[in-house]
Amino acid sequence: MKPFKIIVEKHPDGYVAYPIGMRGVVVGEGDTCDEAIIDVTSAIKFHIETFGVDAFSDDDIIDTMIAEVVV
């Protein structure tokens, strides 16, 4: 078992969640934050079963931050 950092975004029509540090596109969605996390967890498991160690990025992510800039 490997822990994953998950980004969850709230959109007008629901929630979208995706992991950091995986190759490929892995996304979950739901009407609630919890539903999106459950969906992305299932997608991560499927992605790992399908691609094995190739599912992981070569980079070891230590921390994730969100920053805002004005352009």
Phi, psi and omega in degrees: 000135181233130177286145178235142171273131184244133172264131176239125179247137175263126179242165181304330183254013178144198183244147176233136180229143177209148181276155173259138175095018176242145174279147179088185182255119178228115185223145172234157178214161178186170178285337178234165177300315180299318179297320179295320179293319177297317181294316180290328176298317176298318180295322178297313179302315180297317181298317179292317178299324182282316188251352178060218183295340177291351178286341185265145176287154176288342183275136173269110181275122182269321182208158178232135180228154174244127180238154178238135176233155177252127182239000000 
